[in-house]
Amino acid sequence: MEILKKINNNMEDVFYYPGMLFPNGTRTYRETGSRNKKTGKLNEYDVTIGKKNKGTCTCPAMTYRPYQECKHVKNLKRKLCI
């Protein structure tokens, strides 16, 4: 209850999403990756869109090229029309 009161007082600073609080206007989404060849399961990655629409992802591609957006960030931005 206290968290909800805090959110109502500071709507500009904090966005509320089910289960998590993200300060400073960042938004986090789940994006589906490609299928794992060994297990056949789909990988899911957390994609965070911050201020100035800069995106980061938890996929391995972000460790190889940290200054270039991976395909998961690009796909999410296309879906959100950013």
Phi and psi restraints in degrees (value plus and minus 20) as a CYANA .aco file:
   2 GLU   PHI     -84.6   -44.6
   2 GLU   PSI     -56.1   -16.1
   3 ILE   PHI     -84.4   -44.4
   3 ILE   PSI     -63.0   -23.0
   4 LEU   PHI     -84.2   -44.2
   4 LEU   PSI     -57.3   -17.3
   5 LYS   PHI     -84.8   -44.8
   5 LYS   PSI     -60.7   -20.7
   6 LYS   PHI     -82.2   -42.2
   6 LYS   PSI     -60.8   -20.8
   7 ILE   PHI     -84.5   -44.5
   7 ILE   PSI     -63.8   -23.8
   8 ASN   PHI     -84.4   -44.4
   8 ASN   PSI     -52.1   -12.1
   9 ASN   PHI     -96.6   -56.6
   9 ASN   PSI     -54.2   -14.2
  10 ASN   PHI    -140.5  -100.5
  10 ASN   PSI      39.8    79.8
  11 MET   PHI     -84.9   -44.9
  11 MET   PSI     -49.0    -9.0
  12 GLU   PHI     -93.2   -53.2
  12 GLU   PSI     -49.0    -9.0
  13 ASP   PHI    -110.7   -70.7
  13 ASP   PSI     -49.7    -9.7
  14 VAL   PHI    -149.2  -109.2
  14 VAL   PSI     110.3   150.3
  15 PHE   PHI    -120.6   -80.6
  15 PHE   PSI     118.2   158.2
  16 TYR   PHI    -126.2   -86.2
  16 TYR   PSI     109.1   149.1
  17 TYR   PHI    -145.0  -105.0
  17 TYR   PSI     131.2   171.2
  18 PRO   PHI     -72.2   -32.2
  18 PRO   PSI      95.8   135.8
  19 GLY   PHI      72.1   112.1
  19 GLY   PSI     -34.3     5.7
  20 MET   PHI    -165.5  -125.5
  20 MET   PSI     132.4   172.4
  21 LEU   PHI    -131.4   -91.4
  21 LEU   PSI     115.3   155.3
  22 PHE   PHI    -143.9  -103.9
  22 PHE   PSI      87.8   127.8
  23 PRO   PHI     -96.2   -56.2
  23 PRO   PSI     147.9   187.9
  24 ASN   PHI      41.7    81.7
  24 ASN   PSI       5.4    45.4
  25 GLY   PHI      56.9    96.9
  25 GLY   PSI      -4.7    35.3
  26 THR   PHI    -104.7   -64.7
  26 THR   PSI     129.8   169.8
  27 ARG   PHI    -148.0  -108.0
  27 ARG   PSI     117.5   157.5
  28 THR   PHI    -138.6   -98.6
  28 THR   PSI     114.4   154.4
  29 TYR   PHI    -148.7  -108.7
  29 TYR   PSI     140.8   180.8
  30 ARG   PHI    -122.1   -82.1
  30 ARG   PSI     106.3   146.3
  31 GLU   PHI    -140.2  -100.2
  31 GLU   PSI     116.0   156.0
  32 THR   PHI    -103.0   -63.0
  32 THR   PSI     112.7   152.7
  33 GLY   PHI    -117.2   -77.2
  33 GLY   PSI    -181.8  -141.8
  34 SER   PHI    -101.5   -61.5
  34 SER   PSI     145.8   185.8
  35 ARG   PHI     -96.3   -56.3
  35 ARG   PSI     119.0   159.0
  36 ASN   PHI     -93.7   -53.7
  36 ASN   PSI     108.1   148.1
  37 LYS   PHI     -89.7   -49.7
  37 LYS   PSI     -52.4   -12.4
  38 LYS   PHI     -99.3   -59.3
  38 LYS   PSI     -67.0   -27.0
  39 THR   PHI    -115.7   -75.7
  39 THR   PSI     -42.5    -2.5
  40 GLY   PHI      61.6   101.6
  40 GLY   PSI     -14.3    25.7
  41 LYS   PHI    -109.8   -69.8
  41 LYS   PSI     133.1   173.1
  42 LEU   PHI    -104.0   -64.0
  42 LEU   PSI     115.2   155.2
  43 ASN   PHI    -104.2   -64.2
  43 ASN   PSI     123.3   163.3
  44 GLU   PHI    -141.8  -101.8
  44 GLU   PSI     117.5   157.5
  45 TYR   PHI    -146.1  -106.1
  45 TYR   PSI     129.8   169.8
  46 ASP   PHI    -109.1   -69.1
  46 ASP   PSI     101.3   141.3
  47 VAL   PHI    -130.5   -90.5
  47 VAL   PSI     103.9   143.9
  48 THR   PHI    -130.0   -90.0
  48 THR   PSI     105.5   145.5
  49 ILE   PHI    -127.1   -87.1
  49 ILE   PSI      99.2   139.2
  50 GLY   PHI    -120.7   -80.7
  50 GLY   PSI    -185.1  -145.1
  51 LYS   PHI     -85.6   -45.6
  51 LYS   PSI     134.6   174.6
  52 LYS   PHI      43.3    83.3
  52 LYS   PSI      -0.8    39.2
  53 ASN   PHI      36.7    76.7
  53 ASN   PSI      12.4    52.4
  54 LYS   PHI    -106.6   -66.6
  54 LYS   PSI     109.5   149.5
  55 GLY   PHI    -130.1   -90.1
  55 GLY   PSI     124.5   164.5
  56 THR   PHI    -150.7  -110.7
  56 THR   PSI     134.6   174.6
  57 CYS   PHI    -157.1  -117.1
  57 CYS   PSI     140.2   180.2
  58 THR   PHI    -115.5   -75.5
  58 THR   PSI      -9.8    30.2
  59 CYS   PHI     -98.1   -58.1
  59 CYS   PSI     141.1   181.1
  60 PRO   PHI     -84.4   -44.4
  60 PRO   PSI     -42.6    -2.6
  61 ALA   PHI     -84.3   -44.3
  61 ALA   PSI     -49.4    -9.4
  62 MET   PHI     -90.0   -50.0
  62 MET   PSI     -42.7    -2.7
  63 THR   PHI     -98.0   -58.0
  63 THR   PSI     -49.4    -9.4
  64 TYR   PHI     -99.9   -59.9
  64 TYR   PSI     -60.3   -20.3
  65 ARG   PHI    -149.7  -109.7
  65 ARG   PSI      60.9   100.9
  66 PRO   PHI     -89.8   -49.8
  66 PRO   PSI     -39.5     0.5
  67 TYR   PHI    -116.8   -76.8
  67 TYR   PSI     -21.4    18.6
  68 GLN   PHI    -137.8   -97.8
  68 GLN   PSI     118.3   158.3
  69 GLU   PHI     -92.2   -52.2
  69 GLU   PSI     119.6   159.6
  70 CYS   PHI    -102.2   -62.2
  70 CYS   PSI     155.3   195.3
  71 LYS   PHI     -87.6   -47.6
  71 LYS   PSI     -45.9    -5.9
  72 HIS   PHI     -89.3   -49.3
  72 HIS   PSI     -60.4   -20.4
  73 VAL   PHI     -87.5   -47.5
  73 VAL   PSI     -62.2   -22.2
  74 LYS   PHI     -82.7   -42.7
  74 LYS   PSI     -62.7   -22.7
  75 ASN   PHI     -84.4   -44.4
  75 ASN   PSI     -61.3   -21.3
  76 LEU   PHI     -85.8   -45.8
  76 LEU   PSI     -62.1   -22.1
  77 LYS   PHI     -83.7   -43.7
  77 LYS   PSI     -55.7   -15.7
  78 ARG   PHI     -86.0   -46.0
  78 ARG   PSI     -60.1   -20.1
  79 LYS   PHI     -87.5   -47.5
  79 LYS   PSI     -55.8   -15.8
  80 LEU   PHI    -107.0   -67.0
  80 LEU   PSI     -22.9    17.1
  81 CYS   PHI      39.0    79.0
  81 CYS   PSI      26.2    66.2
